[in-house]
Amino acid sequence: MSGADLIVVVTGSIAAAKACEVISRLVQGGHRVRVVATEAALRFVGPATFEGLTGLPVLTDLFAPGAALEHITLTRRADLVLVCPATAHTLNRLAAGLADDFPGALFLAHDREKPWLMAPAMNPAMWAHPATISAVARLREWGVGILPVGSGRTACGETGEGRLAEPAEIVAAVEAALHRPVRRLRVLVTGGGTAEPIDGLRVLTNTSTGATGAGLVDHLRRMGHEAVWLHGRRAVQPAAPGPTEEFGSFADLDAALRRWLGGTPFDAVVHAAAVSDFGVEAIESGGVVQLPAGAKLDSQLPLRLHLRPHPKLVDRLRTLSLNPHLRVVAFKLTNGASPAARAEAVGALLRRARPDWVVHNDLASRGADGAFPADIFGPDGTLARHCPDRRTLAETLERLLADAPT
């Protein structure tokens, strides 16, 4: 998409110099850019530079004559807002909802149906600080796109995570966020494994990486769809920014699904999470029976776990949904199964959960290069598409969901 109206908010960081290249590339791409700069930002880059790049005066003072309503009128006209660089101070202020400066007022007045992206830049210790971590998590929950930070030597001479993403990466994220398909889907994707507590340190889990789900989320977001990512603690993360939430145990995922499906009318759920079939009901150690998630168990004593089966979350997704026409994509993983065993596993899932599609993988077919072929089956059990890798799977699922009747 070209010719969009963009707001670029520049805040006080030495990385503001790189923001100039981002603005230049956006203008060269045909976009109309208006710069909002904090007073701290103007200590690094002067207003004449921003005006020269955009052809428009820089906005700084929320209370300047004639600017009393600019924080509202600007956001109504803008197709997207980019904060670049986003300092730790800015992340924390926006997460707190403070609106006594131009960026804060813009954020609260922003039309939340439009993309708001932030490209963080700061010292590694500031990026790793609990306050910043909490602010980033809250902003992501609100649908703010947080671009990945770079790793390496920072301006202060220290090495670690916190560098501003490269201008080409930032511009690519803006273009992806501006893309709007003919039919924009709202999809909830789960991925990664659950972790059932045994004691305060140990868990019962699985080897799922969440790579398939993360790849699908990445593809959907880059194609302009809204994708919410519910992921296990060890799952890989999509590069494209968007709303995300982490789960730990079966109970955490169950609660998250109830909350998201009960509060948002999703078009579809892609349930790729590797959910534990069993939870720990009790632990018997040294003749003493106790509940899980307590103190660390003595590793020298014999241990016996009492497990209880979990219900199948995929079976009740539609009952939790605000949308009565919710589309469900279920996943079935086997390991070294024969063709007959694979067919029976897929058929049993179709009969029990009645999803719209089932994606089947067999662990033994995963290649050394990471390629993981998959077969997509329709509700009648017929093969709809063979996908040689995760990228093809993501593209195929998007087409199937976009073509499905509402």
VMD Tcl script that draws the C-alpha trace (Angstrom):
set ca {
  {0.00 0.00 0.00}
  {1.33 3.50 -0.82}
  {0.21 7.01 -0.11}
  {-0.74 6.43 3.53}
  {-0.97 9.16 6.16}
  {1.57 8.36 8.87}
  {2.56 9.86 12.21}
  {6.12 9.21 13.35}
  {6.71 9.98 17.02}
  {10.39 10.57 17.76}
  {11.52 10.42 21.39}
  {14.75 11.28 23.18}
  {17.39 8.77 22.19}
  {20.63 8.90 20.25}
  {18.86 6.47 17.92}
  {16.72 9.43 16.78}
  {19.38 9.88 14.09}
  {18.35 6.53 12.59}
  {14.72 7.66 12.71}
  {15.63 10.21 10.06}
  {16.49 7.41 7.64}
  {13.20 5.66 8.46}
  {11.27 8.86 7.76}
  {13.18 9.43 4.54}
  {12.43 5.91 3.29}
  {8.73 6.26 4.16}
  {8.48 9.56 2.29}
  {10.31 8.07 -0.71}
  {7.78 5.22 -0.59}
  {4.99 7.71 -1.28}
  {3.68 8.15 2.25}
  {2.76 11.44 3.87}
  {4.60 11.68 7.19}
  {3.95 14.06 10.08}
  {6.58 14.09 12.82}
  {5.73 14.52 16.49}
  {8.93 15.01 18.48}
  {9.43 15.27 22.23}
  {11.60 18.04 23.62}
  {14.21 15.42 24.46}
  {14.22 14.20 20.84}
  {14.96 17.71 19.59}
  {18.15 17.70 21.67}
  {19.44 14.97 19.33}
  {17.92 16.04 15.98}
  {16.75 19.56 15.21}
  {13.26 20.40 13.92}
  {14.69 21.69 10.62}
  {15.86 18.17 9.77}
  {12.41 16.65 10.27}
  {10.73 19.49 8.41}
  {13.17 19.09 5.56}
  {12.46 15.37 5.30}
  {8.66 15.67 5.45}
  {7.91 19.16 4.17}
  {5.77 19.78 7.25}
  {6.46 21.55 10.57}
  {7.26 19.39 13.58}
  {4.69 19.13 16.38}
  {6.12 19.26 19.89}
  {4.04 21.37 22.23}
  {0.62 19.98 23.12}
  {-0.40 23.46 24.31}
  {0.92 25.51 21.40}
  {-1.55 28.02 19.90}
  {-3.87 26.24 17.49}
  {-2.75 22.78 18.64}
  {-5.31 22.17 21.36}
  {-7.09 19.41 19.40}
  {-4.23 18.25 17.19}
  {-3.75 15.05 19.21}
  {-7.28 14.05 18.17}
  {-7.45 15.35 14.60}
  {-4.05 13.89 13.74}
  {-4.95 10.38 14.87}
  {-8.28 10.48 13.03}
  {-6.50 11.24 9.76}
  {-3.54 8.91 10.26}
  {-3.52 5.36 8.91}
  {-0.72 4.34 11.27}
  {1.40 5.70 14.12}
  {5.04 4.70 14.54}
  {7.08 5.56 17.64}
  {10.73 5.49 16.57}
  {12.78 5.34 18.65}
  {10.66 4.35 21.64}
  {12.66 4.93 24.81}
  {12.15 3.09 28.10}
  {10.61 6.32 29.43}
  {8.10 6.42 26.57}
  {7.16 2.73 26.87}
  {6.48 3.10 30.58}
  {4.56 6.37 30.22}
  {2.26 5.00 27.53}
  {1.69 1.78 29.46}
  {0.65 3.90 32.44}
  {-1.81 5.90 30.31}
  {-0.20 9.28 31.05}
  {-1.34 11.98 28.64}
  {0.33 15.24 29.68}
  {2.52 15.39 26.59}
  {1.95 15.01 22.84}
  {2.80 11.27 22.52}
  {0.68 10.35 25.54}
  {-2.34 12.35 24.35}
  {-1.99 10.85 20.87}
  {-1.90 7.36 22.32}
  {-5.07 7.73 24.38}
  {-6.95 9.42 21.51}
  {-5.74 6.89 18.94}
  {-8.27 4.87 16.93}
  {-7.36 1.39 18.16}
  {-8.59 -0.20 14.96}
  {-5.54 1.32 13.26}
  {-1.97 0.10 13.78}
  {0.23 1.63 16.46}
  {3.85 0.42 16.21}
  {6.78 1.02 18.56}
  {10.45 0.48 17.76}
  {12.25 0.36 21.12}
  {15.82 1.60 21.60}
  {17.68 1.70 24.92}
  {20.52 0.40 27.05}
  {20.41 -3.42 27.54}
  {19.86 -3.06 31.30}
  {16.92 -0.73 30.70}
  {15.40 -3.16 28.18}
  {15.74 -6.01 30.70}
  {14.35 -4.01 33.65}
  {11.09 -5.41 35.16}
  {9.35 -2.07 34.62}
  {10.11 -2.14 30.89}
  {9.22 -5.81 30.57}
  {5.88 -5.15 32.28}
  {5.19 -2.10 30.11}
  {5.91 -4.01 26.89}
  {3.63 -6.86 27.99}
  {0.79 -4.46 28.79}
  {1.14 -2.58 25.50}
  {1.12 -5.86 23.56}
  {-2.06 -6.91 25.36}
  {-3.63 -3.67 24.13}
  {-2.72 -4.55 20.54}
  {0.34 -2.32 20.20}
  {2.94 -3.70 17.81}
  {6.34 -3.88 19.53}
  {9.09 -4.35 16.95}
  {11.96 -6.67 17.91}
  {15.07 -4.97 19.26}
  {18.50 -5.66 17.84}
  {21.41 -7.20 19.72}
  {25.01 -6.02 19.78}
  {27.03 -3.00 20.83}
  {24.90 -0.05 21.91}
  {25.80 3.65 21.80}
  {26.80 3.61 25.47}
  {29.46 0.99 24.74}
  {27.68 -1.93 26.36}
  {26.66 -5.07 24.49}
  {23.28 -6.80 24.62}
  {19.67 -6.45 23.48}
  {18.17 -3.00 23.10}
  {19.44 -1.61 19.80}
  {16.91 0.03 17.49}
  {15.91 -2.26 14.64}
  {17.47 -1.43 11.29}
  {15.58 1.19 9.19}
  {14.78 -1.34 6.45}
  {13.20 -3.66 9.04}
  {11.15 -0.84 10.54}
  {9.88 0.29 7.14}
  {9.00 -3.31 6.25}
  {6.98 -3.60 9.47}
  {5.11 -0.39 8.62}
  {4.30 -1.61 5.11}
  {3.12 -4.96 6.47}
  {0.87 -3.26 9.04}
  {-0.65 -1.04 6.34}
  {-1.52 -3.99 4.12}
  {-5.26 -4.70 4.16}
  {-6.67 -7.80 2.46}
  {-10.09 -7.82 0.83}
  {-11.39 -9.76 3.80}
  {-9.58 -9.11 7.07}
  {-9.63 -12.12 9.35}
  {-9.55 -12.10 13.13}
  {-7.82 -15.31 14.19}
  {-6.80 -16.74 17.56}
  {-3.75 -18.99 17.28}
  {-2.41 -21.23 20.05}
  {1.05 -22.79 19.98}
  {3.78 -24.25 22.11}
  {3.48 -26.69 24.98}
  {1.78 -26.54 28.35}
  {3.75 -27.16 31.55}
  {2.05 -28.99 34.45}
  {3.62 -28.23 37.85}
  {5.10 -31.11 39.87}
  {6.71 -29.03 42.60}
  {7.82 -25.43 42.81}
  {10.58 -26.00 40.23}
  {9.75 -29.06 38.14}
  {7.08 -29.43 35.48}
  {5.58 -32.11 33.25}
  {5.84 -30.80 29.68}
  {6.60 -31.71 26.05}
  {9.02 -30.82 23.28}
  {6.78 -28.48 21.26}
  {8.58 -25.36 20.00}
  {5.48 -23.51 18.79}
  {7.23 -22.85 15.46}
  {4.22 -23.83 13.34}
  {1.84 -21.54 15.22}
  {4.34 -18.67 15.30}
  {4.90 -19.00 11.56}
  {1.16 -18.84 10.92}
  {0.79 -15.77 13.15}
  {3.66 -14.10 11.31}
  {2.07 -14.80 7.92}
  {-1.40 -13.64 8.96}
  {-0.11 -10.40 10.44}
  {2.07 -9.63 7.44}
  {-0.91 -10.19 5.17}
  {-2.94 -7.64 7.13}
  {-5.05 -9.94 9.30}
  {-5.48 -9.62 13.05}
  {-3.85 -12.59 14.77}
  {-3.72 -13.09 18.54}
  {-0.91 -15.39 19.68}
  {-1.45 -17.56 22.79}
  {1.83 -19.33 23.40}
  {3.68 -21.58 25.81}
  {6.56 -20.17 27.81}
  {9.23 -21.74 25.63}
  {7.56 -21.12 22.28}
  {9.35 -19.21 19.54}
  {7.90 -15.79 18.80}
  {6.64 -14.33 15.52}
  {8.63 -11.42 14.13}
  {5.55 -9.41 13.15}
  {4.19 -7.43 16.11}
  {0.70 -7.93 17.51}
  {-1.32 -8.99 20.57}
  {0.13 -11.94 22.47}
  {-0.33 -13.76 25.76}
  {1.74 -16.42 27.45}
  {0.30 -19.50 29.16}
  {1.89 -22.05 31.45}
  {-0.35 -24.89 32.52}
  {-3.48 -26.43 31.02}
  {-5.52 -24.30 33.42}
  {-3.77 -21.13 32.19}
  {-4.54 -21.93 28.56}
  {-8.11 -22.90 29.37}
  {-8.67 -19.57 31.16}
  {-7.05 -17.61 28.33}
  {-9.22 -19.30 25.70}
  {-12.37 -18.57 27.72}
  {-11.40 -14.94 28.13}
  {-10.38 -14.28 24.53}
  {-13.18 -16.24 22.85}
  {-15.76 -14.84 25.24}
  {-14.65 -11.26 24.67}
  {-13.73 -11.08 20.98}
  {-15.75 -12.35 17.98}
  {-12.96 -14.27 16.23}
  {-13.52 -15.63 12.75}
  {-11.38 -18.67 13.48}
  {-9.26 -20.49 16.04}
  {-6.16 -22.37 14.96}
  {-5.46 -24.67 17.91}
  {-1.86 -25.77 17.37}
  {-0.85 -25.85 21.05}
  {0.58 -29.09 22.41}
  {-1.72 -29.50 25.41}
  {-0.81 -32.00 28.10}
  {-3.20 -34.95 28.20}
  {-2.58 -35.29 31.93}
  {-2.15 -33.03 34.94}
  {-0.51 -33.86 38.25}
  {-3.19 -34.55 40.82}
  {-0.93 -35.50 43.73}
  {2.66 -36.46 44.49}
  {3.74 -39.29 46.72}
  {7.29 -38.82 48.04}
  {8.79 -40.72 50.94}
  {5.38 -42.03 51.91}
  {3.89 -38.51 52.08}
  {1.18 -37.43 49.63}
  {1.08 -33.74 48.72}
  {-0.35 -31.41 46.11}
  {1.76 -30.19 43.17}
  {3.51 -26.82 42.94}
  {4.69 -26.87 46.55}
  {8.23 -26.86 47.93}
  {11.04 -28.49 46.01}
  {10.91 -32.27 46.41}
  {13.83 -34.24 47.81}
  {15.56 -35.77 44.78}
  {16.87 -38.69 46.88}
  {13.43 -40.02 47.82}
  {11.33 -42.30 45.59}
  {8.67 -40.35 43.73}
  {5.27 -41.40 42.43}
  {3.04 -39.08 40.41}
  {-0.74 -39.47 40.44}
  {-2.06 -38.11 37.14}
  {-5.54 -37.08 36.09}
  {-6.70 -36.80 32.46}
  {-7.45 -33.37 31.05}
  {-10.52 -32.71 28.92}
  {-9.88 -31.86 25.26}
  {-9.90 -28.09 24.85}
  {-10.49 -28.30 21.10}
  {-13.82 -30.04 21.72}
  {-15.40 -26.99 23.34}
  {-13.93 -24.03 21.47}
  {-17.19 -23.23 19.68}
  {-19.16 -23.28 22.94}
  {-16.88 -20.56 24.31}
  {-17.08 -18.30 21.25}
  {-19.05 -15.11 20.76}
  {-19.18 -16.01 17.08}
  {-21.61 -18.90 16.45}
  {-19.95 -19.49 13.07}
  {-16.43 -19.84 14.47}
  {-14.10 -21.85 12.21}
  {-11.87 -24.33 14.01}
  {-8.56 -25.72 12.78}
  {-7.37 -28.64 14.92}
  {-3.96 -30.31 14.92}
  {-3.07 -33.98 15.28}
  {0.52 -35.12 15.78}
  {1.63 -38.73 15.47}
  {5.09 -40.27 15.70}
  {6.13 -42.95 13.24}
  {2.52 -44.02 12.69}
  {1.47 -46.20 9.76}
  {-0.85 -44.70 7.11}
  {-3.77 -46.60 8.65}
  {-2.94 -45.34 12.15}
  {-2.63 -41.78 10.89}
  {-6.02 -41.99 9.17}
  {-7.62 -43.37 12.32}
  {-6.10 -40.62 14.50}
  {-7.39 -37.89 12.17}
  {-10.80 -39.57 11.85}
  {-11.20 -39.87 15.62}
  {-10.45 -36.16 16.05}
  {-12.92 -35.22 13.31}
  {-15.66 -37.35 14.85}
  {-15.10 -36.08 18.38}
  {-14.37 -32.34 17.98}
  {-15.99 -31.72 14.56}
  {-13.43 -29.11 13.44}
  {-13.56 -27.54 9.99}
  {-10.07 -28.80 9.18}
  {-7.46 -31.04 10.77}
  {-3.75 -30.49 10.20}
  {-1.79 -33.72 10.60}
  {1.96 -34.00 11.14}
  {4.04 -37.06 11.90}
  {7.13 -36.33 13.95}
  {9.15 -38.92 12.08}
  {8.72 -36.95 8.84}
  {10.34 -33.78 10.12}
  {13.46 -33.05 8.09}
  {16.94 -32.33 9.35}
  {16.59 -28.82 7.91}
  {13.53 -28.17 10.08}
  {10.98 -28.62 7.29}
  {7.84 -30.19 8.74}
  {5.40 -31.47 6.11}
  {1.71 -31.47 6.94}
  {-1.56 -32.72 5.47}
  {-4.80 -30.75 5.77}
  {-8.00 -32.79 5.96}
  {-11.53 -31.50 5.46}
  {-14.47 -32.30 7.75}
  {-15.33 -35.43 5.73}
  {-11.81 -36.80 6.17}
  {-10.65 -36.20 2.60}
  {-7.20 -34.77 1.96}
  {-7.56 -31.08 1.09}
  {-3.88 -30.20 0.63}
  {-0.40 -31.58 1.25}
  {1.97 -28.87 2.50}
  {5.70 -29.62 2.26}
  {6.68 -26.98 4.83}
  {5.35 -24.53 7.39}
  {5.29 -21.61 4.96}
  {3.02 -23.47 2.54}
  {0.86 -24.54 5.46}
  {0.41 -20.93 6.61}
  {-0.45 -19.71 3.10}
  {-2.93 -22.56 2.59}
  {-4.68 -22.06 5.93}
  {-5.05 -18.34 5.22}
  {-6.71 -19.09 1.88}
  {-9.02 -21.71 3.40}
  {-10.11 -19.36 6.19}
  {-10.55 -16.37 3.86}
  {-12.64 -18.43 1.43}
  {-14.85 -19.94 4.15}
  {-18.39 -18.52 4.30}
  {-19.17 -16.18 7.18}
}
mol new
graphics top color blue
foreach p $ca { graphics top sphere $p radius 0.5 }
foreach p [lrange $ca 0 end-1] q [lrange $ca 1 end] { graphics top cylinder $p $q radius 0.2 }
display resetview
